[in-house]
Amino acid sequence: MDLLTTTIDLEAIAHNTRTLKARAGNAQLIAVVKADAYGHGMAECAAVMAKEGADMFGVATLPEALELVASLQTEGAQQPVLCWLWHPEQDLAAAIAAHVVLGVANLEQVRALIAAAGDQQVRVHVKVDTGLNRSGVDEDEWEEIFNLLAASPKLQVEGIFSHLACADEPGHRSIDEQAECVQRAYECAQRCGLSPTLRHVANSPATLTRPDLYFEAIRPGLALYGISPIAGRDASEWGLIPAMRWTARVTTVKKIQAGEGVSYGLTWRAPCDSVTAVVAVGYADGMPRAVQTRRGESDLWVSIHGHRYRQIGRVCMDQIVVDLGSNPHGVSAGDEAVLMGDGQSAEMTAAELAAAAGTIAYEMVCAPKGRTVRHHLPAGRNNTAQGEKADG
């Protein structure tokens, strides 16, 4: 029995992939599995996504790309892998040999890729900066880079892409402005003699709210894992199912008298006689210390036997304390405490836990670490139940 676990429901991953693939219509589905599939396990999730219709995979770094190519080959999957975060001094030989599709975002990367390609064909997606002002080719450099790529026969430019800054705020004017900029980049590439076949800009929020921005491919990440990327809107609205459940074990249950303090600094004191439980998770395992307020309470709740209990006192390196009140409902050492789940049975969702920590759901699903042991539940074991759950 592990003290601390994340359980990943691969049937939920399969369901979400099917749902987004159907939503894409004629557009390709580029499934983003960077950062170990947002903490869900890249190899396991990608294997399921490949079977359920993903046309391509997206990762950030070269090591991620090489690891994913190897794991897909083991599964007999042939989907290409797009990698977009690398620097010109890196060794590109292994990635080129593995047929990784490389995103380029500046002139230095293009030159490095030309030098590394040799006699090999390399598939390329050009990332253009359309307003996020992070990475991507600026508009005044488009022609220079597109002309250089057009003069490099070993580099096959198949895609033009960008990243939206405010897609999680539906209706924000920057969304249309960025989409129009992508279209200008696409037309500029054509004028320079290139023939890109894929434009992709729709991340998870745009995939769910802006079908007019699908172009030839969508590129969702968080939505694949059943989490809403838009504040105030639940993933079930789009038929998505959360795949991650984060749990820890109760190690101690003890009585506390009115006025006694709890945890470092004794910042929380019992207003009356009560019962507390120690739960084996701390900031070394990814539970943010920031959930505590100055009053010593927090908006972090754990679910034990279907009842919610508030976390009290400071989050420690290895443990937290929760207030069971005067009615602990039979809680005892060894019981499972749900830290993050699907919102059923009094469980906190990723969005709720993120709000308690003052962050976003993206960060919370990537948070479990340290002594957390990850388990995967196989796909295909209970399709009917999952479908009913998604439909509410």
The 8 nearest C-alpha neighbors of each residue, nearest first, counted from 0:
[[1, 2, 3, 333, 248, 4, 247, 335],
 [2, 0, 3, 4, 372, 248, 247, 371],
 [3, 1, 248, 247, 279, 0, 4, 371],
 [2, 4, 247, 371, 1, 246, 372, 248],
 [5, 3, 372, 371, 246, 373, 245, 6],
 [4, 6, 245, 373, 244, 374, 372, 246],
 [5, 7, 374, 244, 375, 243, 373, 4],
 [8, 6, 375, 243, 242, 9, 376, 374],
 [7, 9, 376, 242, 11, 10, 375, 6],
 [10, 8, 378, 12, 11, 377, 376, 7],
 [9, 11, 378, 13, 12, 8, 379, 14],
 [10, 12, 14, 9, 242, 13, 8, 240],
 [13, 11, 9, 15, 10, 14, 224, 16],
 [14, 12, 10, 16, 11, 15, 47, 9],
 [13, 15, 11, 17, 16, 12, 10, 18],
 [14, 16, 18, 12, 223, 17, 239, 13],
 [15, 17, 13, 19, 18, 14, 20, 223],
 [18, 16, 20, 14, 15, 19, 51, 21],
 [17, 19, 15, 21, 16, 20, 14, 22],
 [20, 18, 22, 16, 21, 17, 23, 15],
 [19, 21, 17, 23, 22, 18, 16, 28],
 [22, 20, 18, 19, 23, 24, 17, 16],
 [21, 23, 19, 20, 24, 18, 206, 207],
 [24, 22, 20, 26, 21, 19, 25, 27],
 [23, 25, 22, 26, 21, 20, 27, 19],
 [26, 24, 23, 27, 215, 216, 21, 22],
 [25, 27, 216, 215, 23, 24, 213, 28],
 [26, 28, 216, 54, 215, 217, 29, 25],
 [27, 29, 53, 54, 217, 216, 30, 20],
 [30, 28, 55, 218, 56, 54, 217, 57],
 [31, 29, 56, 57, 28, 219, 218, 53],
 [30, 32, 57, 220, 56, 33, 58, 219],
 [33, 31, 36, 58, 41, 57, 30, 35],
 [32, 34, 58, 36, 35, 59, 31, 37],
 [33, 35, 37, 36, 38, 32, 365, 58],
 [36, 34, 41, 40, 38, 33, 37, 32],
 [37, 35, 32, 41, 39, 33, 38, 40],
 [38, 36, 34, 365, 35, 39, 364, 33],
 [37, 39, 365, 35, 36, 40, 364, 34],
 [38, 40, 36, 37, 7, 35, 41, 44],
 [41, 39, 35, 36, 43, 38, 42, 44],
 [40, 42, 35, 36, 44, 43, 45, 32],
 [43, 41, 45, 44, 40, 70, 46, 67],
 [44, 42, 46, 41, 45, 40, 47, 9],
 [43, 45, 47, 41, 46, 42, 40, 48],
 [46, 44, 48, 42, 47, 43, 41, 49],
 [47, 45, 49, 43, 44, 48, 42, 71],
 [46, 48, 50, 44, 45, 49, 13, 51],
 [47, 49, 45, 51, 50, 53, 46, 16],
 [50, 48, 53, 46, 47, 51, 52, 45],
 [51, 49, 47, 48, 52, 46, 53, 76],
 [52, 50, 48, 49, 17, 16, 13, 53],
 [51, 53, 49, 50, 54, 20, 48, 17],
 [54, 52, 49, 28, 48, 55, 30, 51],
 [55, 53, 28, 27, 29, 78, 52, 56],
 [56, 54, 29, 79, 78, 53, 80, 30],
 [57, 55, 30, 80, 29, 31, 81, 79],
 [56, 58, 31, 81, 80, 30, 32, 82],
 [59, 57, 33, 82, 32, 31, 60, 64],
 [58, 60, 84, 82, 83, 33, 63, 57],
 [61, 59, 84, 63, 62, 82, 85, 58],
 [60, 62, 64, 63, 65, 82, 85, 94],
 [63, 61, 65, 64, 60, 66, 67, 94],
 [64, 62, 66, 60, 61, 65, 67, 58],
 [63, 65, 61, 67, 62, 66, 68, 58],
 [66, 64, 68, 62, 67, 63, 61, 69],
 [65, 67, 63, 69, 64, 68, 62, 70],
 [66, 68, 70, 64, 69, 65, 71, 63],
 [69, 67, 65, 71, 70, 66, 64, 72],
 [70, 68, 72, 66, 67, 71, 65, 73],
 [69, 71, 73, 67, 72, 68, 42, 66],
 [72, 70, 76, 74, 68, 73, 69, 67],
 [71, 73, 75, 69, 74, 70, 76, 68],
 [72, 74, 70, 71, 75, 69, 76, 68],
 [75, 73, 71, 72, 76, 70, 46, 69],
 [74, 76, 72, 73, 71, 77, 70, 46],
 [77, 75, 71, 74, 72, 78, 49, 73],
 [76, 78, 79, 75, 72, 71, 49, 68],
 [77, 79, 55, 54, 76, 80, 56, 49],
 [80, 78, 55, 77, 56, 81, 99, 100],
 [79, 81, 56, 99, 100, 57, 55, 64],
 [80, 82, 100, 57, 101, 56, 99, 58],
 [83, 81, 58, 101, 59, 102, 60, 57],
 [82, 84, 102, 59, 101, 85, 81, 103],
 [85, 83, 59, 60, 82, 86, 61, 102],
 [86, 84, 60, 83, 61, 87, 89, 59],
 [85, 87, 88, 89, 108, 84, 107, 111],
 [88, 86, 108, 111, 89, 107, 85, 112],
 [89, 87, 86, 90, 111, 85, 91, 108],
 [88, 90, 87, 86, 91, 85, 61, 111],
 [91, 89, 92, 88, 93, 87, 94, 115],
 [90, 92, 94, 93, 89, 95, 115, 112],
 [93, 91, 95, 94, 90, 96, 115, 116],
 [94, 92, 96, 95, 91, 97, 90, 65],
 [95, 93, 97, 99, 91, 96, 92, 98],
 [94, 96, 98, 92, 97, 93, 99, 91],
 [95, 97, 93, 98, 94, 92, 99, 119],
 [96, 98, 94, 95, 99, 93, 68, 65],
 [99, 97, 95, 96, 94, 100, 121, 122],
 [98, 100, 94, 80, 97, 95, 101, 81],
 [101, 99, 81, 122, 123, 80, 82, 98],
 [102, 100, 123, 82, 81, 99, 83, 124],
 [101, 103, 83, 124, 125, 123, 82, 126],
 [102, 104, 125, 126, 108, 105, 109, 124],
 [103, 105, 135, 126, 136, 125, 134, 127],
 [106, 104, 136, 107, 108, 103, 135, 109],
 [105, 107, 109, 108, 144, 110, 104, 136],
 [108, 106, 110, 109, 105, 111, 87, 86],
 [109, 107, 111, 87, 106, 110, 105, 103],
 [108, 110, 112, 106, 111, 107, 113, 103],
 [109, 111, 113, 107, 112, 108, 114, 106],
 [112, 110, 108, 114, 109, 87, 113, 115],
 [111, 113, 115, 109, 114, 110, 116, 108],
 [112, 114, 110, 116, 111, 115, 109, 151],
 [113, 115, 111, 112, 116, 110, 117, 109],
 [116, 114, 112, 113, 117, 111, 91, 92],
 [117, 115, 113, 119, 114, 112, 118, 121],
 [118, 116, 119, 115, 114, 113, 153, 120],
 [117, 119, 116, 120, 153, 115, 121, 152],
 [120, 118, 116, 117, 153, 121, 95, 96],
 [119, 121, 153, 154, 122, 118, 116, 155],
 [122, 120, 154, 155, 153, 123, 119, 95],
 [121, 123, 155, 100, 156, 154, 101, 157],
 [122, 124, 156, 101, 100, 102, 155, 157],
 [125, 123, 158, 102, 159, 156, 157, 101],
 [126, 124, 159, 103, 102, 158, 104, 160],
 [125, 127, 160, 135, 104, 161, 103, 159],
 [126, 128, 135, 136, 161, 129, 160, 125],
 [129, 127, 135, 136, 137, 130, 132, 161],
 [128, 130, 177, 180, 127, 131, 161, 181],
 [129, 131, 132, 128, 177, 164, 173, 163],
 [130, 132, 164, 133, 129, 128, 163, 162],
 [133, 131, 130, 128, 134, 129, 135, 137],
 [132, 134, 131, 135, 128, 130, 162, 129],
 [135, 133, 104, 132, 128, 136, 127, 126],
 [134, 136, 128, 104, 127, 126, 137, 105],
 [137, 135, 127, 104, 128, 105, 126, 140],
 [138, 136, 128, 140, 139, 135, 127, 141],
 [137, 139, 141, 140, 136, 128, 127, 184],
 [138, 140, 137, 141, 142, 136, 143, 144],
 [141, 139, 138, 143, 137, 142, 144, 136],
 [140, 142, 138, 144, 143, 139, 145, 136],
 [141, 143, 145, 144, 140, 146, 187, 191],
 [144, 142, 146, 140, 141, 145, 147, 106],
 [143, 145, 147, 141, 146, 142, 148, 106],
 [144, 146, 148, 142, 147, 143, 188, 141],
 [147, 145, 149, 143, 148, 144, 191, 142],
 [148, 146, 144, 150, 145, 149, 143, 151],
 [147, 149, 151, 145, 150, 146, 144, 154],
 [148, 150, 146, 147, 151, 193, 192, 145],
 [149, 151, 147, 148, 152, 146, 145, 154],
 [152, 150, 148, 149, 153, 154, 147, 113],
 [153, 151, 154, 150, 149, 155, 148, 120],
 [154, 152, 120, 151, 121, 119, 155, 116],
 [155, 153, 121, 152, 151, 120, 122, 156],
 [154, 156, 122, 123, 121, 157, 153, 120],
 [157, 155, 123, 195, 124, 158, 122, 154],
 [156, 158, 195, 196, 124, 123, 155, 197],
 [157, 159, 124, 197, 195, 198, 156, 196],
 [158, 160, 125, 198, 124, 126, 197, 185],
 [161, 159, 199, 126, 198, 200, 125, 127],
 [160, 162, 200, 126, 127, 128, 129, 163],
 [163, 161, 200, 164, 131, 160, 202, 129],
 [162, 164, 166, 165, 174, 131, 200, 161],
 [163, 165, 131, 166, 162, 130, 173, 174],
 [166, 164, 167, 168, 163, 174, 171, 173],
 [165, 167, 168, 204, 205, 163, 169, 164],
 [168, 166, 229, 204, 165, 169, 228, 205],
 [167, 169, 166, 165, 171, 170, 229, 204],
 [170, 168, 171, 167, 166, 208, 165, 204],
 [169, 171, 172, 168, 174, 166, 173, 175],
 [172, 170, 173, 169, 168, 174, 165, 166],
 [171, 173, 174, 175, 170, 176, 165, 169],
 [174, 172, 176, 171, 175, 177, 165, 164],
 [175, 173, 177, 172, 176, 171, 166, 178],
 [174, 176, 178, 177, 173, 172, 179, 171],
 [177, 175, 173, 179, 174, 178, 180, 172],
 [176, 178, 180, 129, 174, 179, 175, 173],
 [177, 179, 175, 181, 180, 176, 174, 182],
 [178, 180, 182, 176, 177, 181, 175, 183],
 [179, 181, 177, 183, 178, 182, 129, 184],
 [182, 180, 184, 178, 183, 179, 185, 177],
 [181, 183, 185, 179, 180, 184, 186, 178],
 [184, 182, 180, 186, 185, 181, 187, 179],
 [185, 183, 187, 181, 182, 186, 188, 180],
 [184, 186, 182, 188, 183, 187, 181, 189],
 [185, 187, 189, 183, 188, 184, 182, 190],
 [186, 188, 184, 190, 189, 185, 183, 191],
 [189, 187, 191, 185, 193, 186, 190, 145],
 [188, 190, 193, 186, 192, 191, 187, 194],
 [191, 189, 187, 192, 188, 186, 193, 185],
 [192, 190, 188, 189, 146, 193, 145, 187],
 [191, 193, 189, 190, 149, 188, 194, 146],
 [194, 192, 189, 188, 191, 149, 195, 156],
 [193, 195, 189, 196, 192, 157, 156, 188],
 [196, 194, 157, 158, 156, 197, 193, 159],
 [195, 197, 157, 158, 194, 198, 215, 159],
 [198, 196, 158, 215, 195, 157, 159, 216],
 [197, 199, 159, 215, 160, 158, 214, 216],
 [200, 198, 160, 216, 217, 201, 214, 197],
 [199, 201, 161, 162, 160, 202, 217, 163],
 [202, 200, 205, 217, 206, 218, 213, 199],
 [201, 203, 219, 218, 205, 204, 206, 200],
 [202, 204, 219, 206, 205, 222, 220, 221],
 [205, 203, 207, 167, 206, 166, 228, 202],
 [206, 204, 209, 201, 208, 207, 202, 203],
 [207, 205, 203, 201, 204, 208, 202, 209],
 [206, 208, 204, 205, 209, 203, 237, 210],
 [207, 209, 205, 206, 204, 210, 169, 166],
 [210, 208, 205, 211, 212, 206, 207, 213],
 [211, 209, 212, 213, 206, 208, 205, 207],
 [210, 212, 209, 213, 214, 208, 205, 206],
 [213, 211, 210, 214, 209, 201, 200, 178],
 [212, 214, 210, 217, 211, 216, 201, 215],
 [215, 213, 212, 216, 198, 199, 26, 211],
 [216, 214, 26, 197, 198, 213, 27, 199],
 [217, 215, 27, 26, 199, 214, 213, 28],
 [218, 216, 201, 28, 213, 199, 29, 27],
 [217, 219, 29, 202, 201, 30, 28, 31],
 [220, 218, 203, 202, 30, 31, 222, 217],
 [219, 221, 31, 222, 223, 203, 30, 218],
 [220, 222, 223, 224, 226, 203, 219, 228],
 [223, 221, 225, 224, 226, 203, 220, 227],
 [224, 222, 15, 221, 225, 220, 16, 12],
 [223, 225, 222, 221, 242, 226, 241, 12],
 [226, 224, 241, 240, 239, 222, 223, 242],
 [227, 225, 222, 234, 224, 241, 221, 228],
 [226, 228, 234, 229, 233, 222, 232, 225],
 [229, 227, 204, 167, 226, 203, 230, 221],
 [230, 228, 167, 227, 232, 231, 204, 168],
 [231, 229, 232, 228, 227, 167, 350, 233],
 [230, 232, 229, 233, 227, 350, 228, 234],
 [233, 231, 230, 229, 227, 234, 236, 228],
 [232, 234, 235, 227, 236, 231, 226, 229],
 [233, 235, 227, 239, 236, 226, 237, 225],
 [234, 236, 238, 239, 237, 233, 389, 240],
 [237, 235, 234, 238, 233, 232, 239, 390],
 [236, 238, 235, 239, 234, 207, 233, 18],
 [237, 239, 235, 389, 236, 390, 234, 240],
 [238, 240, 225, 235, 234, 15, 237, 389],
 [239, 241, 225, 11, 389, 242, 235, 15],
 [242, 240, 225, 341, 226, 224, 243, 11],
 [241, 243, 8, 11, 7, 224, 225, 240],
 [244, 242, 7, 6, 241, 340, 245, 5],
 [243, 245, 340, 6, 5, 339, 246, 7],
 [246, 244, 5, 339, 338, 4, 337, 340],
 [247, 245, 337, 338, 4, 336, 3, 5],
 [248, 246, 3, 336, 2, 279, 335, 4],
 [249, 247, 335, 2, 333, 334, 278, 279],
 [248, 250, 278, 332, 333, 334, 277, 251],
 [249, 251, 332, 277, 278, 333, 248, 279],
 [252, 250, 277, 332, 276, 249, 253, 331],
 [253, 251, 276, 275, 331, 332, 277, 274],
 [254, 252, 275, 274, 251, 276, 255, 277],
 [253, 255, 274, 273, 275, 256, 252, 272],
 [256, 254, 273, 274, 272, 253, 259, 257],
 [255, 257, 272, 259, 258, 273, 271, 269],
 [256, 258, 271, 272, 269, 270, 259, 255],
 [257, 259, 269, 268, 270, 256, 260, 271],
 [260, 258, 268, 269, 257, 256, 255, 261],
 [261, 259, 268, 265, 267, 269, 258, 266],
 [260, 262, 265, 312, 267, 268, 259, 266],
 [263, 261, 312, 265, 313, 264, 260, 266],
 [264, 262, 265, 313, 261, 312, 266, 315],
 [263, 265, 266, 262, 313, 261, 312, 260],
 [266, 264, 260, 261, 263, 267, 262, 268],
 [265, 267, 295, 264, 312, 268, 294, 260],
 [268, 266, 295, 312, 260, 265, 261, 311],
 [269, 267, 260, 259, 258, 270, 261, 266],
 [268, 270, 257, 258, 271, 259, 260, 267],
 [271, 269, 257, 258, 268, 272, 273, 259],
 [272, 270, 257, 269, 273, 256, 258, 255],
 [273, 271, 256, 257, 255, 269, 270, 274],
 [272, 274, 324, 325, 255, 254, 271, 256],
 [273, 275, 254, 323, 324, 253, 255, 322],
 [276, 274, 322, 323, 253, 321, 252, 254],
 [275, 277, 252, 321, 251, 320, 278, 253],
 [276, 278, 320, 251, 250, 249, 319, 321],
 [279, 277, 249, 319, 318, 248, 280, 250],
 [280, 278, 318, 247, 248, 317, 249, 2],
 [281, 279, 318, 317, 278, 284, 319, 247],
 [282, 280, 317, 316, 318, 315, 286, 284],
 [281, 283, 286, 316, 285, 284, 287, 288],
 [284, 282, 316, 281, 285, 369, 317, 286],
 [285, 283, 369, 368, 282, 281, 367, 286],
 [284, 286, 367, 366, 282, 368, 283, 287],
 [285, 287, 282, 281, 284, 288, 280, 366],
 [288, 286, 289, 282, 285, 290, 356, 314],
 [287, 289, 314, 290, 282, 286, 291, 313],
 [288, 290, 287, 291, 356, 357, 292, 314],
 [291, 289, 356, 355, 288, 297, 287, 292],
 [292, 290, 297, 289, 296, 295, 313, 288],
 [293, 291, 294, 295, 297, 296, 290, 289],
 [292, 294, 295, 291, 296, 266, 297, 267],
 [295, 293, 292, 296, 267, 266, 291, 297],
 [294, 296, 267, 266, 312, 293, 292, 291],
 [297, 295, 311, 294, 292, 291, 312, 267],
 [296, 298, 291, 299, 292, 290, 310, 311],
 [297, 299, 355, 300, 290, 296, 309, 310],
 [300, 298, 297, 310, 355, 309, 352, 290],
 [299, 301, 309, 308, 310, 307, 298, 302],
 [302, 300, 338, 308, 337, 307, 336, 303],
 [301, 303, 307, 337, 306, 346, 336, 305],
 [302, 304, 336, 305, 306, 335, 301, 337],
 [305, 303, 306, 302, 330, 328, 335, 336],
 [304, 306, 344, 303, 345, 302, 307, 346],
 [307, 305, 302, 303, 304, 345, 308, 344],
 [308, 306, 302, 301, 345, 300, 303, 309],
 [307, 309, 300, 301, 323, 322, 321, 302],
 [310, 308, 300, 321, 322, 299, 311, 301],
 [309, 311, 321, 299, 300, 320, 297, 322],
 [312, 310, 296, 321, 320, 295, 309, 267],
 [313, 311, 295, 267, 262, 261, 266, 296],
 [312, 314, 262, 291, 263, 315, 311, 295],
 [313, 315, 288, 319, 281, 312, 318, 282],
 [316, 314, 281, 318, 317, 313, 319, 282],
 [315, 317, 281, 282, 283, 318, 314, 280],
 [318, 316, 281, 280, 315, 279, 283, 282],
 [319, 317, 280, 281, 279, 315, 278, 316],
 [318, 320, 314, 278, 277, 315, 280, 281],
 [319, 321, 277, 276, 310, 311, 278, 275],
 [322, 320, 310, 276, 309, 311, 275, 308],
 [321, 323, 275, 324, 309, 308, 274, 310],
 [324, 322, 327, 275, 274, 308, 321, 326],
 [325, 323, 273, 322, 274, 326, 327, 275],
 [324, 326, 273, 327, 274, 323, 272, 271],
 [325, 327, 324, 328, 323, 274, 329, 273],
 [326, 328, 323, 329, 330, 324, 325, 274],
 [329, 327, 326, 330, 304, 306, 323, 303],
 [328, 330, 327, 331, 326, 304, 303, 334],
 [331, 329, 327, 328, 334, 332, 303, 252],
 [332, 330, 334, 252, 329, 333, 249, 251],
 [331, 333, 250, 249, 251, 334, 252, 330],
 [334, 332, 249, 248, 250, 331, 335, 251],
 [335, 333, 249, 332, 248, 331, 336, 330],
 [334, 336, 248, 247, 303, 249, 337, 246],
 [335, 337, 303, 247, 302, 246, 248, 301],
 [338, 336, 246, 302, 301, 339, 245, 346],
 [337, 339, 301, 246, 245, 336, 347, 302],
 [340, 338, 245, 347, 348, 244, 337, 349],
 [341, 339, 244, 348, 346, 342, 347, 243],
 [340, 342, 348, 343, 241, 346, 347, 339],
 [341, 343, 346, 348, 347, 340, 345, 344],
 [342, 344, 345, 346, 341, 340, 347, 305],
 [345, 343, 305, 346, 342, 306, 302, 304],
 [346, 344, 343, 305, 307, 302, 306, 342],
 [347, 345, 342, 302, 340, 344, 343, 339],
 [348, 346, 339, 342, 351, 340, 352, 345],
 [347, 349, 342, 351, 340, 350, 341, 339],
 [348, 350, 352, 360, 351, 339, 353, 363],
 [349, 351, 360, 353, 348, 352, 354, 359],
 [352, 350, 354, 348, 353, 349, 347, 355],
 [353, 351, 355, 349, 354, 350, 347, 348],
 [352, 354, 358, 359, 350, 356, 360, 351],
 [353, 355, 357, 351, 356, 352, 358, 350],
 [356, 354, 298, 352, 353, 290, 357, 299],
 [357, 355, 290, 353, 354, 358, 289, 287],
 [356, 358, 354, 355, 353, 359, 290, 289],
 [357, 359, 353, 356, 354, 362, 360, 355],
 [360, 358, 353, 361, 362, 363, 350, 354],
 [359, 361, 350, 363, 349, 353, 362, 364],
 [362, 360, 359, 363, 364, 365, 221, 37],
 [363, 361, 365, 360, 359, 364, 366, 358],
 [362, 364, 366, 360, 365, 361, 353, 349],
 [363, 365, 366, 362, 361, 38, 37, 360],
 [366, 364, 38, 362, 363, 37, 367, 361],
 [365, 367, 285, 363, 364, 362, 368, 286],
 [368, 366, 285, 284, 365, 371, 364, 369],
 [369, 367, 284, 371, 285, 366, 370, 283],
 [368, 370, 284, 371, 283, 367, 285, 372],
 [371, 369, 284, 368, 372, 3, 283, 2],
 [370, 372, 3, 4, 368, 369, 367, 284],
 [373, 371, 4, 3, 370, 5, 374, 1],
 [374, 372, 5, 4, 6, 371, 375, 7],
 [373, 375, 6, 7, 5, 372, 376, 4],
 [376, 374, 7, 6, 8, 377, 9, 373],
 [375, 377, 8, 9, 7, 378, 374, 6],
 [378, 376, 9, 375, 10, 379, 380, 8],
 [377, 379, 10, 9, 380, 13, 376, 8],
 [378, 380, 10, 381, 382, 377, 13, 9],
 [379, 381, 378, 382, 377, 10, 376, 383],
 [382, 380, 383, 384, 379, 385, 10, 378],
 [381, 383, 385, 384, 379, 386, 380, 10],
 [384, 382, 386, 385, 381, 387, 388, 380],
 [385, 383, 387, 386, 382, 381, 388, 389],
 [384, 386, 388, 382, 387, 383, 389, 381],
 [385, 387, 383, 389, 388, 384, 382, 390],
 [386, 388, 390, 384, 385, 389, 383, 391],
 [389, 387, 385, 391, 386, 390, 384, 240],
 [390, 388, 238, 386, 391, 387, 240, 235],
 [389, 391, 387, 388, 238, 386, 235, 236],
 [390, 388, 389, 387, 235, 238, 386, 236]]
